[in-house]
Amino acid sequence: MSSFGLIEEIKKLVWEDKIIISKHANARMVEREVLADDIVNLILNGEIIESYPDDFPCPSVLIFGLLPGKPCHVVVAKCLHYLRIVTVYLPDEDE
């Protein structure tokens, strides 16, 4: 599947509010002062920059987007009926 098709499937799950935020991602969000609405906007407006089709239990992707005033990476796993937010981090300035 192309990145375009995959991001459209991911966006569909976001619009349907079929998102689960992992405990790890939630802790990183608190640590980095990132809100759930920020993650939703990032996914809807961001771009897939890496794909991990063999991740278990669901294939995942790394999405790059912008939060107010800062770039951000979000790893999401696209499962059959939901989207799982795996982690959230601010990329190294050298990346």
PyMOL Python script that loads the backbone (N, CA, C, O; Angstrom):
from pymol import cmd

cmd.read_pdbstr("""\
ATOM      1  N   MET A   1       0.838  -1.175   0.000  1.00  0.00           N
ATOM      2  CA  MET A   1       0.000   0.000   0.000  1.00  0.00           C
ATOM      3  C   MET A   1       0.884   1.241   0.000  1.00  0.00           C
ATOM      4  O   MET A   1       1.914   1.281   0.674  1.00  0.00           O
ATOM      5  N   SER A   2       0.476   2.245  -0.757  1.00  0.00           N
ATOM      6  CA  SER A   2       1.236   3.490  -0.827  1.00  0.00           C
ATOM      7  C   SER A   2       1.088   4.270   0.482  1.00  0.00           C
ATOM      8  O   SER A   2       0.155   4.053   1.255  1.00  0.00           O
ATOM      9  N   SER A   3       2.031   5.178   0.703  1.00  0.00           N
ATOM     10  CA  SER A   3       1.938   6.034   1.895  1.00  0.00           C
ATOM     11  C   SER A   3       0.657   6.850   1.868  1.00  0.00           C
ATOM     12  O   SER A   3       0.051   7.091   2.912  1.00  0.00           O
ATOM     13  N   PHE A   4       0.232   7.283   0.660  1.00  0.00           N
ATOM     14  CA  PHE A   4      -0.996   8.068   0.555  1.00  0.00           C
ATOM     15  C   PHE A   4      -2.201   7.246   1.006  1.00  0.00           C
ATOM     16  O   PHE A   4      -3.031   7.733   1.774  1.00  0.00           O
ATOM     17  N   GLY A   5      -2.302   6.001   0.533  1.00  0.00           N
ATOM     18  CA  GLY A   5      -3.425   5.145   0.929  1.00  0.00           C
ATOM     19  C   GLY A   5      -3.414   4.858   2.414  1.00  0.00           C
ATOM     20  O   GLY A   5      -4.461   4.837   3.061  1.00  0.00           O
ATOM     21  N   LEU A   6      -2.223   4.636   2.955  1.00  0.00           N
ATOM     22  CA  LEU A   6      -2.096   4.338   4.381  1.00  0.00           C
ATOM     23  C   LEU A   6      -2.470   5.542   5.233  1.00  0.00           C
ATOM     24  O   LEU A   6      -3.191   5.394   6.220  1.00  0.00           O
ATOM     25  N   ILE A   7      -1.999   6.725   4.874  1.00  0.00           N
ATOM     26  CA  ILE A   7      -2.327   7.904   5.674  1.00  0.00           C
ATOM     27  C   ILE A   7      -3.826   8.177   5.609  1.00  0.00           C
ATOM     28  O   ILE A   7      -4.403   8.663   6.582  1.00  0.00           O
ATOM     29  N   GLU A   8      -4.457   7.880   4.497  1.00  0.00           N
ATOM     30  CA  GLU A   8      -5.904   8.074   4.391  1.00  0.00           C
ATOM     31  C   GLU A   8      -6.644   7.104   5.320  1.00  0.00           C
ATOM     32  O   GLU A   8      -7.632   7.487   5.946  1.00  0.00           O
ATOM     33  N   GLU A   9      -6.180   5.862   5.414  1.00  0.00           N
ATOM     34  CA  GLU A   9      -6.790   4.897   6.347  1.00  0.00           C
ATOM     35  C   GLU A   9      -6.590   5.346   7.794  1.00  0.00           C
ATOM     36  O   GLU A   9      -7.495   5.224   8.620  1.00  0.00           O
ATOM     37  N   ILE A  10      -5.413   5.861   8.091  1.00  0.00           N
ATOM     38  CA  ILE A  10      -5.118   6.349   9.440  1.00  0.00           C
ATOM     39  C   ILE A  10      -6.018   7.535   9.769  1.00  0.00           C
ATOM     40  O   ILE A  10      -6.588   7.600  10.858  1.00  0.00           O
ATOM     41  N   LYS A  11      -6.145   8.460   8.842  1.00  0.00           N
ATOM     42  CA  LYS A  11      -7.006   9.630   9.059  1.00  0.00           C
ATOM     43  C   LYS A  11      -8.457   9.213   9.273  1.00  0.00           C
ATOM     44  O   LYS A  11      -9.164   9.807  10.087  1.00  0.00           O
ATOM     45  N   LYS A  12      -8.894   8.200   8.547  1.00  0.00           N
ATOM     46  CA  LYS A  12     -10.272   7.716   8.694  1.00  0.00           C
ATOM     47  C   LYS A  12     -10.500   7.234  10.127  1.00  0.00           C
ATOM     48  O   LYS A  12     -11.530   7.543  10.725  1.00  0.00           O
ATOM     49  N   LEU A  13      -9.559   6.489  10.676  1.00  0.00           N
ATOM     50  CA  LEU A  13      -9.684   6.018  12.059  1.00  0.00           C
ATOM     51  C   LEU A  13      -9.692   7.195  13.037  1.00  0.00           C
ATOM     52  O   LEU A  13     -10.401   7.162  14.042  1.00  0.00           O
ATOM     53  N   VAL A  14      -8.911   8.225  12.747  1.00  0.00           N
ATOM     54  CA  VAL A  14      -8.912   9.412  13.603  1.00  0.00           C
ATOM     55  C   VAL A  14     -10.282  10.075  13.550  1.00  0.00           C
ATOM     56  O   VAL A  14     -10.852  10.397  14.592  1.00  0.00           O
ATOM     57  N   TRP A  15     -10.813  10.283  12.359  1.00  0.00           N
ATOM     58  CA  TRP A  15     -12.130  10.928  12.206  1.00  0.00           C
ATOM     59  C   TRP A  15     -13.225  10.119  12.882  1.00  0.00           C
ATOM     60  O   TRP A  15     -14.201  10.681  13.377  1.00  0.00           O
ATOM     61  N   GLU A  16     -13.064   8.793  12.905  1.00  0.00           N
ATOM     62  CA  GLU A  16     -14.055   7.925  13.559  1.00  0.00           C
ATOM     63  C   GLU A  16     -13.811   7.815  15.055  1.00  0.00           C
ATOM     64  O   GLU A  16     -14.529   7.093  15.747  1.00  0.00           O
ATOM     65  N   ASP A  17     -12.806   8.522  15.564  1.00  0.00           N
ATOM     66  CA  ASP A  17     -12.456   8.526  16.984  1.00  0.00           C
ATOM     67  C   ASP A  17     -12.111   7.120  17.483  1.00  0.00           C
ATOM     68  O   ASP A  17     -12.478   6.733  18.593  1.00  0.00           O
ATOM     69  N   LYS A  18     -11.408   6.378  16.654  1.00  0.00           N
ATOM     70  CA  LYS A  18     -10.982   5.029  17.011  1.00  0.00           C
ATOM     71  C   LYS A  18      -9.486   5.056  17.320  1.00  0.00           C
ATOM     72  O   LYS A  18      -8.672   4.452  16.621  1.00  0.00           O
ATOM     73  N   ILE A  19      -9.156   5.774  18.387  1.00  0.00           N
ATOM     74  CA  ILE A  19      -7.765   5.976  18.794  1.00  0.00           C
ATOM     75  C   ILE A  19      -7.577   5.486  20.221  1.00  0.00           C
ATOM     76  O   ILE A  19      -8.395   5.750  21.103  1.00  0.00           O
ATOM     77  N   ILE A  20      -6.488   4.771  20.423  1.00  0.00           N
ATOM     78  CA  ILE A  20      -6.076   4.365  21.764  1.00  0.00           C
ATOM     79  C   ILE A  20      -4.688   4.970  21.992  1.00  0.00           C
ATOM     80  O   ILE A  20      -3.792   4.815  21.162  1.00  0.00           O
ATOM     81  N   ILE A  21      -4.518   5.656  23.115  1.00  0.00           N
ATOM     82  CA  ILE A  21      -3.211   6.206  23.464  1.00  0.00           C
ATOM     83  C   ILE A  21      -2.575   5.273  24.483  1.00  0.00           C
ATOM     84  O   ILE A  21      -3.115   5.070  25.570  1.00  0.00           O
ATOM     85  N   SER A  22      -1.426   4.708  24.129  1.00  0.00           N
ATOM     86  CA  SER A  22      -0.743   3.791  25.046  1.00  0.00           C
ATOM     87  C   SER A  22      -0.305   4.529  26.308  1.00  0.00           C
ATOM     88  O   SER A  22      -0.185   5.754  26.318  1.00  0.00           O
ATOM     89  N   LYS A  23      -0.069   3.761  27.368  1.00  0.00           N
ATOM     90  CA  LYS A  23       0.423   4.363  28.612  1.00  0.00           C
ATOM     91  C   LYS A  23       1.749   5.069  28.377  1.00  0.00           C
ATOM     92  O   LYS A  23       1.993   6.154  28.906  1.00  0.00           O
ATOM     93  N   HIS A  24       2.599   4.440  27.578  1.00  0.00           N
ATOM     94  CA  HIS A  24       3.901   5.039  27.271  1.00  0.00           C
ATOM     95  C   HIS A  24       3.715   6.370  26.545  1.00  0.00           C
ATOM     96  O   HIS A  24       4.330   7.370  26.916  1.00  0.00           O
ATOM     97  N   ALA A  25       2.865   6.386  25.508  1.00  0.00           N
ATOM     98  CA  ALA A  25       2.634   7.622  24.753  1.00  0.00           C
ATOM     99  C   ALA A  25       2.038   8.700  25.654  1.00  0.00           C
ATOM    100  O   ALA A  25       2.419   9.867  25.568  1.00  0.00           O
ATOM    101  N   ASN A  26       1.108   8.309  26.514  1.00  0.00           N
ATOM    102  CA  ASN A  26       0.498   9.275  27.418  1.00  0.00           C
ATOM    103  C   ASN A  26       1.554   9.901  28.335  1.00  0.00           C
ATOM    104  O   ASN A  26       1.541  11.110  28.567  1.00  0.00           O
ATOM    105  N   ALA A  27       2.456   9.084  28.848  1.00  0.00           N
ATOM    106  CA  ALA A  27       3.520   9.598  29.718  1.00  0.00           C
ATOM    107  C   ALA A  27       4.425  10.558  28.951  1.00  0.00           C
ATOM    108  O   ALA A  27       4.824  11.592  29.486  1.00  0.00           O
ATOM    109  N   ARG A  28       4.753  10.222  27.700  1.00  0.00           N
ATOM    110  CA  ARG A  28       5.597  11.096  26.888  1.00  0.00           C
ATOM    111  C   ARG A  28       4.870  12.402  26.560  1.00  0.00           C
ATOM    112  O   ARG A  28       5.486  13.467  26.509  1.00  0.00           O
ATOM    113  N   MET A  29       3.563  12.315  26.339  1.00  0.00           N
ATOM    114  CA  MET A  29       2.774  13.515  26.048  1.00  0.00           C
ATOM    115  C   MET A  29       2.781  14.461  27.241  1.00  0.00           C
ATOM    116  O   MET A  29       2.955  15.669  27.080  1.00  0.00           O
ATOM    117  N   VAL A  30       2.594  13.916  28.426  1.00  0.00           N
ATOM    118  CA  VAL A  30       2.618  14.744  29.640  1.00  0.00           C
ATOM    119  C   VAL A  30       3.993  15.373  29.804  1.00  0.00           C
ATOM    120  O   VAL A  30       4.115  16.569  30.068  1.00  0.00           O
ATOM    121  N   GLU A  31       5.025  14.554  29.645  1.00  0.00           N
ATOM    122  CA  GLU A  31       6.403  15.020  29.789  1.00  0.00           C
ATOM    123  C   GLU A  31       6.726  16.143  28.803  1.00  0.00           C
ATOM    124  O   GLU A  31       7.460  17.074  29.134  1.00  0.00           O
ATOM    125  N   ARG A  32       6.175  16.052  27.594  1.00  0.00           N
ATOM    126  CA  ARG A  32       6.509  17.017  26.533  1.00  0.00           C
ATOM    127  C   ARG A  32       5.426  18.075  26.320  1.00  0.00           C
ATOM    128  O   ARG A  32       5.477  18.863  25.376  1.00  0.00           O
ATOM    129  N   GLU A  33       4.440  18.067  27.228  1.00  0.00           N
ATOM    130  CA  GLU A  33       3.342  19.041  27.183  1.00  0.00           C
ATOM    131  C   GLU A  33       2.616  19.023  25.838  1.00  0.00           C
ATOM    132  O   GLU A  33       2.389  20.068  25.227  1.00  0.00           O
ATOM    133  N   VAL A  34       2.258  17.822  25.389  1.00  0.00           N
ATOM    134  CA  VAL A  34       1.529  17.622  24.141  1.00  0.00           C
ATOM    135  C   VAL A  34       0.135  17.120  24.492  1.00  0.00           C
ATOM    136  O   VAL A  34      -0.010  16.156  25.244  1.00  0.00           O
ATOM    137  N   LEU A  35      -0.879  17.765  23.954  1.00  0.00           N
ATOM    138  CA  LEU A  35      -2.263  17.392  24.219  1.00  0.00           C
ATOM    139  C   LEU A  35      -2.770  16.391  23.182  1.00  0.00           C
ATOM    140  O   LEU A  35      -2.219  16.285  22.086  1.00  0.00           O
ATOM    141  N   ALA A  36      -3.824  15.661  23.538  1.00  0.00           N
ATOM    142  CA  ALA A  36      -4.430  14.711  22.600  1.00  0.00           C
ATOM    143  C   ALA A  36      -4.894  15.427  21.340  1.00  0.00           C
ATOM    144  O   ALA A  36      -4.738  14.895  20.240  1.00  0.00           O
ATOM    145  N   ASP A  37      -5.460  16.621  21.476  1.00  0.00           N
ATOM    146  CA  ASP A  37      -5.881  17.388  20.293  1.00  0.00           C
ATOM    147  C   ASP A  37      -4.697  17.720  19.398  1.00  0.00           C
ATOM    148  O   ASP A  37      -4.829  17.753  18.175  1.00  0.00           O
ATOM    149  N   ASP A  38      -3.537  17.969  20.007  1.00  0.00           N
ATOM    150  CA  ASP A  38      -2.326  18.229  19.223  1.00  0.00           C
ATOM    151  C   ASP A  38      -1.973  17.012  18.372  1.00  0.00           C
ATOM    152  O   ASP A  38      -1.610  17.146  17.203  1.00  0.00           O
ATOM    153  N   ILE A  39      -2.083  15.824  18.969  1.00  0.00           N
ATOM    154  CA  ILE A  39      -1.760  14.586  18.251  1.00  0.00           C
ATOM    155  C   ILE A  39      -2.732  14.376  17.093  1.00  0.00           C
ATOM    156  O   ILE A  39      -2.323  14.014  15.990  1.00  0.00           O
ATOM    157  N   VAL A  40      -4.009  14.603  17.347  1.00  0.00           N
ATOM    158  CA  VAL A  40      -5.010  14.463  16.287  1.00  0.00           C
ATOM    159  C   VAL A  40      -4.685  15.402  15.133  1.00  0.00           C
ATOM    160  O   VAL A  40      -4.681  14.979  13.977  1.00  0.00           O
ATOM    161  N   ASN A  41      -4.414  16.666  15.429  1.00  0.00           N
ATOM    162  CA  ASN A  41      -4.078  17.627  14.376  1.00  0.00           C
ATOM    163  C   ASN A  41      -2.799  17.253  13.651  1.00  0.00           C
ATOM    164  O   ASN A  41      -2.705  17.405  12.433  1.00  0.00           O
ATOM    165  N   LEU A  42      -1.812  16.765  14.392  1.00  0.00           N
ATOM    166  CA  LEU A  42      -0.557  16.351  13.775  1.00  0.00           C
ATOM    167  C   LEU A  42      -0.799  15.211  12.797  1.00  0.00           C
ATOM    168  O   LEU A  42      -0.285  15.239  11.679  1.00  0.00           O
ATOM    169  N   ILE A  43      -1.566  14.216  13.198  1.00  0.00           N
ATOM    170  CA  ILE A  43      -1.841  13.074  12.316  1.00  0.00           C
ATOM    171  C   ILE A  43      -2.614  13.531  11.072  1.00  0.00           C
ATOM    172  O   ILE A  43      -2.305  13.114   9.956  1.00  0.00           O
ATOM    173  N   LEU A  44      -3.601  14.374  11.272  1.00  0.00           N
ATOM    174  CA  LEU A  44      -4.431  14.818  10.141  1.00  0.00           C
ATOM    175  C   LEU A  44      -3.662  15.698   9.164  1.00  0.00           C
ATOM    176  O   LEU A  44      -4.003  15.752   7.982  1.00  0.00           O
ATOM    177  N   ASN A  45      -2.631  16.386   9.641  1.00  0.00           N
ATOM    178  CA  ASN A  45      -1.891  17.311   8.784  1.00  0.00           C
ATOM    179  C   ASN A  45      -0.445  16.906   8.523  1.00  0.00           C
ATOM    180  O   ASN A  45       0.257  17.563   7.755  1.00  0.00           O
ATOM    181  N   GLY A  46       0.000  15.826   9.160  1.00  0.00           N
ATOM    182  CA  GLY A  46       1.392  15.420   9.031  1.00  0.00           C
ATOM    183  C   GLY A  46       1.638  14.510   7.847  1.00  0.00           C
ATOM    184  O   GLY A  46       0.761  14.284   7.014  1.00  0.00           O
ATOM    185  N   GLU A  47       2.854  13.994   7.794  1.00  0.00           N
ATOM    186  CA  GLU A  47       3.214  13.086   6.706  1.00  0.00           C
ATOM    187  C   GLU A  47       3.979  11.884   7.255  1.00  0.00           C
ATOM    188  O   GLU A  47       4.744  11.997   8.213  1.00  0.00           O
ATOM    189  N   ILE A  48       3.758  10.751   6.635  1.00  0.00           N
ATOM    190  CA  ILE A  48       4.489   9.536   7.004  1.00  0.00           C
ATOM    191  C   ILE A  48       5.914   9.674   6.495  1.00  0.00           C
ATOM    192  O   ILE A  48       6.138   9.930   5.311  1.00  0.00           O
ATOM    193  N   ILE A  49       6.886   9.502   7.404  1.00  0.00           N
ATOM    194  CA  ILE A  49       8.289   9.595   6.987  1.00  0.00           C
ATOM    195  C   ILE A  49       9.017   8.259   7.093  1.00  0.00           C
ATOM    196  O   ILE A  49      10.093   8.087   6.519  1.00  0.00           O
ATOM    197  N   GLU A  50       8.427   7.309   7.831  1.00  0.00           N
ATOM    198  CA  GLU A  50       8.974   5.952   7.884  1.00  0.00           C
ATOM    199  C   GLU A  50       7.825   4.981   8.088  1.00  0.00           C
ATOM    200  O   GLU A  50       6.795   5.322   8.670  1.00  0.00           O
ATOM    201  N   SER A  51       8.020   3.775   7.603  1.00  0.00           N
ATOM    202  CA  SER A  51       6.995   2.746   7.735  1.00  0.00           C
ATOM    203  C   SER A  51       7.622   1.482   8.313  1.00  0.00           C
ATOM    204  O   SER A  51       8.735   1.103   7.948  1.00  0.00           O
ATOM    205  N   TYR A  52       6.892   0.837   9.217  1.00  0.00           N
ATOM    206  CA  TYR A  52       7.372  -0.390   9.859  1.00  0.00           C
ATOM    207  C   TYR A  52       6.306  -1.480   9.665  1.00  0.00           C
ATOM    208  O   TYR A  52       5.589  -1.818  10.607  1.00  0.00           O
ATOM    209  N   PRO A  53       6.201  -2.026   8.456  1.00  0.00           N
ATOM    210  CA  PRO A  53       5.117  -2.964   8.145  1.00  0.00           C
ATOM    211  C   PRO A  53       5.172  -4.272   8.938  1.00  0.00           C
ATOM    212  O   PRO A  53       4.161  -4.964   9.055  1.00  0.00           O
ATOM    213  N   ASP A  54       6.337  -4.616   9.480  1.00  0.00           N
ATOM    214  CA  ASP A  54       6.472  -5.882  10.198  1.00  0.00           C
ATOM    215  C   ASP A  54       6.341  -5.736  11.714  1.00  0.00           C
ATOM    216  O   ASP A  54       6.532  -6.708  12.444  1.00  0.00           O
ATOM    217  N   ASP A  55       6.018  -4.532  12.196  1.00  0.00           N
ATOM    218  CA  ASP A  55       5.844  -4.350  13.644  1.00  0.00           C
ATOM    219  C   ASP A  55       4.719  -5.246  14.157  1.00  0.00           C
ATOM    220  O   ASP A  55       3.748  -5.521  13.452  1.00  0.00           O
ATOM    221  N   PHE A  56       4.876  -5.695  15.406  1.00  0.00           N
ATOM    222  CA  PHE A  56       3.887  -6.567  16.045  1.00  0.00           C
ATOM    223  C   PHE A  56       3.313  -5.848  17.248  1.00  0.00           C
ATOM    224  O   PHE A  56       4.082  -5.230  17.984  1.00  0.00           O
ATOM    225  N   PRO A  57       2.056  -5.886  17.490  1.00  0.00           N
ATOM    226  CA  PRO A  57       1.048  -6.709  16.827  1.00  0.00           C
ATOM    227  C   PRO A  57       0.414  -6.060  15.594  1.00  0.00           C
ATOM    228  O   PRO A  57      -0.342  -6.714  14.876  1.00  0.00           O
ATOM    229  N   CYS A  58       0.714  -4.775  15.339  1.00  0.00           N
ATOM    230  CA  CYS A  58       0.130  -4.077  14.188  1.00  0.00           C
ATOM    231  C   CYS A  58       1.231  -3.305  13.460  1.00  0.00           C
ATOM    232  O   CYS A  58       2.152  -2.794  14.097  1.00  0.00           O
ATOM    233  N   PRO A  59       1.143  -3.217  12.143  1.00  0.00           N
ATOM    234  CA  PRO A  59       2.113  -2.399  11.414  1.00  0.00           C
ATOM    235  C   PRO A  59       2.051  -0.955  11.900  1.00  0.00           C
ATOM    236  O   PRO A  59       0.984  -0.473  12.280  1.00  0.00           O
ATOM    237  N   SER A  60       3.180  -0.269  11.888  1.00  0.00           N
ATOM    238  CA  SER A  60       3.195   1.098  12.387  1.00  0.00           C
ATOM    239  C   SER A  60       3.930   2.018  11.427  1.00  0.00           C
ATOM    240  O   SER A  60       4.624   1.579  10.511  1.00  0.00           O
ATOM    241  N   VAL A  61       3.750   3.313  11.672  1.00  0.00           N
ATOM    242  CA  VAL A  61       4.413   4.337  10.872  1.00  0.00           C
ATOM    243  C   VAL A  61       4.877   5.458  11.791  1.00  0.00           C
ATOM    244  O   VAL A  61       4.355   5.652  12.889  1.00  0.00           O
ATOM    245  N   LEU A  62       5.866   6.182  11.310  1.00  0.00           N
ATOM    246  CA  LEU A  62       6.346   7.385  11.979  1.00  0.00           C
ATOM    247  C   LEU A  62       5.798   8.571  11.201  1.00  0.00           C
ATOM    248  O   LEU A  62       6.039   8.703  10.001  1.00  0.00           O
ATOM    249  N   ILE A  63       5.060   9.430  11.891  1.00  0.00           N
ATOM    250  CA  ILE A  63       4.466  10.599  11.263  1.00  0.00           C
ATOM    251  C   ILE A  63       5.165  11.844  11.792  1.00  0.00           C
ATOM    252  O   ILE A  63       5.345  12.013  12.998  1.00  0.00           O
ATOM    253  N   PHE A  64       5.554  12.707  10.864  1.00  0.00           N
ATOM    254  CA  PHE A  64       6.150  13.994  11.210  1.00  0.00           C
ATOM    255  C   PHE A  64       5.096  15.075  11.026  1.00  0.00           C
ATOM    256  O   PHE A  64       4.363  15.090  10.037  1.00  0.00           O
ATOM    257  N   GLY A  65       5.038  15.972  11.992  1.00  0.00           N
ATOM    258  CA  GLY A  65       4.128  17.103  11.887  1.00  0.00           C
ATOM    259  C   GLY A  65       4.593  18.221  12.780  1.00  0.00           C
ATOM    260  O   GLY A  65       5.604  18.119  13.474  1.00  0.00           O
ATOM    261  N   LEU A  66       3.828  19.295  12.743  1.00  0.00           N
ATOM    262  CA  LEU A  66       4.186  20.462  13.539  1.00  0.00           C
ATOM    263  C   LEU A  66       3.158  20.702  14.624  1.00  0.00           C
ATOM    264  O   LEU A  66       1.952  20.687  14.378  1.00  0.00           O
ATOM    265  N   LEU A  67       3.652  20.921  15.819  1.00  0.00           N
ATOM    266  CA  LEU A  67       2.841  21.405  16.921  1.00  0.00           C
ATOM    267  C   LEU A  67       3.092  22.904  16.990  1.00  0.00           C
ATOM    268  O   LEU A  67       4.038  23.390  16.371  1.00  0.00           O
ATOM    269  N   PRO A  68       2.284  23.640  17.712  1.00  0.00           N
ATOM    270  CA  PRO A  68       2.552  25.078  17.812  1.00  0.00           C
ATOM    271  C   PRO A  68       3.992  25.341  18.271  1.00  0.00           C
ATOM    272  O   PRO A  68       4.356  25.074  19.416  1.00  0.00           O
ATOM    273  N   GLY A  69       4.789  25.865  17.355  1.00  0.00           N
ATOM    274  CA  GLY A  69       6.147  26.256  17.698  1.00  0.00           C
ATOM    275  C   GLY A  69       7.196  25.169  17.705  1.00  0.00           C
ATOM    276  O   GLY A  69       8.354  25.446  18.018  1.00  0.00           O
ATOM    277  N   LYS A  70       6.831  23.925  17.368  1.00  0.00           N
ATOM    278  CA  LYS A  70       7.850  22.872  17.407  1.00  0.00           C
ATOM    279  C   LYS A  70       7.470  21.678  16.525  1.00  0.00           C
ATOM    280  O   LYS A  70       6.295  21.333  16.396  1.00  0.00           O
ATOM    281  N   PRO A  71       8.497  21.051  15.919  1.00  0.00           N
ATOM    282  CA  PRO A  71       8.249  19.823  15.159  1.00  0.00           C
ATOM    283  C   PRO A  71       8.035  18.659  16.124  1.00  0.00           C
ATOM    284  O   PRO A  71       8.504  18.691  17.262  1.00  0.00           O
ATOM    285  N   CYS A  72       7.328  17.641  15.664  1.00  0.00           N
ATOM    286  CA  CYS A  72       7.035  16.502  16.526  1.00  0.00           C
ATOM    287  C   CYS A  72       6.936  15.231  15.694  1.00  0.00           C
ATOM    288  O   CYS A  72       6.513  15.269  14.539  1.00  0.00           O
ATOM    289  N   HIS A  73       7.324  14.115  16.279  1.00  0.00           N
ATOM    290  CA  HIS A  73       7.158  12.797  15.682  1.00  0.00           C
ATOM    291  C   HIS A  73       6.167  12.001  16.517  1.00  0.00           C
ATOM    292  O   HIS A  73       6.183  12.062  17.747  1.00  0.00           O
ATOM    293  N   VAL A  74       5.312  11.260  15.838  1.00  0.00           N
ATOM    294  CA  VAL A  74       4.356  10.370  16.491  1.00  0.00           C
ATOM    295  C   VAL A  74       4.453   9.014  15.807  1.00  0.00           C
ATOM    296  O   VAL A  74       4.375   8.925  14.582  1.00  0.00           O
ATOM    297  N   VAL A  75       4.621   7.963  16.595  1.00  0.00           N
ATOM    298  CA  VAL A  75       4.575   6.610  16.058  1.00  0.00           C
ATOM    299  C   VAL A  75       3.181   6.067  16.324  1.00  0.00           C
ATOM    300  O   VAL A  75       2.724   6.034  17.466  1.00  0.00           O
ATOM    301  N   VAL A  76       2.502   5.638  15.251  1.00  0.00           N
ATOM    302  CA  VAL A  76       1.155   5.089  15.381  1.00  0.00           C
ATOM    303  C   VAL A  76       1.121   3.690  14.773  1.00  0.00           C
ATOM    304  O   VAL A  76       1.740   3.425  13.742  1.00  0.00           O
ATOM    305  N   ALA A  77       0.391   2.815  15.428  1.00  0.00           N
ATOM    306  CA  ALA A  77       0.185   1.463  14.917  1.00  0.00           C
ATOM    307  C   ALA A  77      -1.220   1.400  14.349  1.00  0.00           C
ATOM    308  O   ALA A  77      -2.193   1.708  15.037  1.00  0.00           O
ATOM    309  N   LYS A  78      -1.321   0.998  13.089  1.00  0.00           N
ATOM    310  CA  LYS A  78      -2.619   0.906  12.443  1.00  0.00           C
ATOM    311  C   LYS A  78      -3.099  -0.536  12.557  1.00  0.00           C
ATOM    312  O   LYS A  78      -2.700  -1.413  11.790  1.00  0.00           O
ATOM    313  N   CYS A  79      -3.957  -0.746  13.529  1.00  0.00           N
ATOM    314  CA  CYS A  79      -4.524  -2.072  13.743  1.00  0.00           C
ATOM    315  C   CYS A  79      -5.800  -2.195  12.901  1.00  0.00           C
ATOM    316  O   CYS A  79      -6.187  -1.246  12.220  1.00  0.00           O
ATOM    317  N   LEU A  80      -6.434  -3.331  12.947  1.00  0.00           N
ATOM    318  CA  LEU A  80      -7.575  -3.589  12.083  1.00  0.00           C
ATOM    319  C   LEU A  80      -8.715  -2.599  12.316  1.00  0.00           C
ATOM    320  O   LEU A  80      -9.263  -2.056  11.357  1.00  0.00           O
ATOM    321  N   HIS A  81      -9.078  -2.356  13.581  1.00  0.00           N
ATOM    322  CA  HIS A  81     -10.249  -1.528  13.878  1.00  0.00           C
ATOM    323  C   HIS A  81      -9.939  -0.267  14.677  1.00  0.00           C
ATOM    324  O   HIS A  81     -10.857   0.453  15.071  1.00  0.00           O
ATOM    325  N   TYR A  82      -8.663   0.010  14.923  1.00  0.00           N
ATOM    326  CA  TYR A  82      -8.311   1.187  15.705  1.00  0.00           C
ATOM    327  C   TYR A  82      -6.875   1.613  15.410  1.00  0.00           C
ATOM    328  O   TYR A  82      -6.098   0.880  14.798  1.00  0.00           O
ATOM    329  N   LEU A  83      -6.554   2.816  15.863  1.00  0.00           N
ATOM    330  CA  LEU A  83      -5.225   3.372  15.738  1.00  0.00           C
ATOM    331  C   LEU A  83      -4.634   3.493  17.137  1.00  0.00           C
ATOM    332  O   LEU A  83      -5.263   4.064  18.027  1.00  0.00           O
ATOM    333  N   ARG A  84      -3.449   2.969  17.335  1.00  0.00           N
ATOM    334  CA  ARG A  84      -2.796   3.024  18.643  1.00  0.00           C
ATOM    335  C   ARG A  84      -1.635   4.007  18.575  1.00  0.00           C
ATOM    336  O   ARG A  84      -0.736   3.862  17.747  1.00  0.00           O
ATOM    337  N   ILE A  85      -1.660   5.002  19.447  1.00  0.00           N
ATOM    338  CA  ILE A  85      -0.549   5.946  19.543  1.00  0.00           C
ATOM    339  C   ILE A  85       0.515   5.264  20.403  1.00  0.00           C
ATOM    340  O   ILE A  85       0.296   5.003  21.586  1.00  0.00           O
ATOM    341  N   VAL A  86       1.655   4.982  19.803  1.00  0.00           N
ATOM    342  CA  VAL A  86       2.709   4.225  20.471  1.00  0.00           C
ATOM    343  C   VAL A  86       3.628   5.133  21.274  1.00  0.00           C
ATOM    344  O   VAL A  86       3.916   4.863  22.441  1.00  0.00           O
ATOM    345  N   THR A  87       4.088   6.208  20.646  1.00  0.00           N
ATOM    346  CA  THR A  87       4.952   7.160  21.344  1.00  0.00           C
ATOM    347  C   THR A  87       4.907   8.508  20.649  1.00  0.00           C
ATOM    348  O   THR A  87       4.482   8.629  19.500  1.00  0.00           O
ATOM    349  N   VAL A  88       5.352   9.502  21.371  1.00  0.00           N
ATOM    350  CA  VAL A  88       5.390  10.885  20.892  1.00  0.00           C
ATOM    351  C   VAL A  88       6.728  11.463  21.328  1.00  0.00           C
ATOM    352  O   VAL A  88       7.104  11.349  22.494  1.00  0.00           O
ATOM    353  N   TYR A  89       7.447  12.083  20.397  1.00  0.00           N
ATOM    354  CA  TYR A  89       8.700  12.705  20.808  1.00  0.00           C
ATOM    355  C   TYR A  89       9.045  13.879  19.908  1.00  0.00           C
ATOM    356  O   TYR A  89       8.561  13.989  18.781  1.00  0.00           O
ATOM    357  N   LEU A  90       9.879  14.738  20.426  1.00  0.00           N
ATOM    358  CA  LEU A  90      10.379  15.877  19.681  1.00  0.00           C
ATOM    359  C   LEU A  90      11.671  15.431  19.006  1.00  0.00           C
ATOM    360  O   LEU A  90      12.591  14.973  19.685  1.00  0.00           O
ATOM    361  N   PRO A  91      11.758  15.556  17.696  1.00  0.00           N
ATOM    362  CA  PRO A  91      12.951  15.057  17.000  1.00  0.00           C
ATOM    363  C   PRO A  91      14.192  15.850  17.356  1.00  0.00           C
ATOM    364  O   PRO A  91      14.124  17.027  17.711  1.00  0.00           O
ATOM    365  N   ASP A  92      15.325  15.177  17.252  1.00  0.00           N
ATOM    366  CA  ASP A  92      16.620  15.814  17.447  1.00  0.00           C
ATOM    367  C   ASP A  92      16.764  16.889  16.377  1.00  0.00           C
ATOM    368  O   ASP A  92      16.409  16.667  15.219  1.00  0.00           O
ATOM    369  N   GLU A  93      17.274  18.029  16.754  1.00  0.00           N
ATOM    370  CA  GLU A  93      17.424  19.135  15.795  1.00  0.00           C
ATOM    371  C   GLU A  93      18.298  18.775  14.601  1.00  0.00           C
ATOM    372  O   GLU A  93      18.183  19.404  13.549  1.00  0.00           O
ATOM    373  N   ASP A  94      19.172  17.774  14.738  1.00  0.00           N
ATOM    374  CA  ASP A  94      20.058  17.363  13.657  1.00  0.00           C
ATOM    375  C   ASP A  94      19.364  16.454  12.643  1.00  0.00           C
ATOM    376  O   ASP A  94      19.912  16.205  11.569  1.00  0.00           O
ATOM    377  N   GLU A  95      18.159  15.951  12.966  1.00  0.00           N
ATOM    378  CA  GLU A  95      17.469  15.037  12.061  1.00  0.00           C
ATOM    379  C   GLU A  95      16.799  15.780  10.936  1.00  0.00           C
ATOM    380  O   GLU A  95      16.170  15.162  10.077  1.00  0.00           O
TER     381      GLU A  95
END
""", "prot")
cmd.dss("prot")
cmd.show_as("cartoon", "prot")
cmd.util.cbc("prot")
cmd.orient("prot")
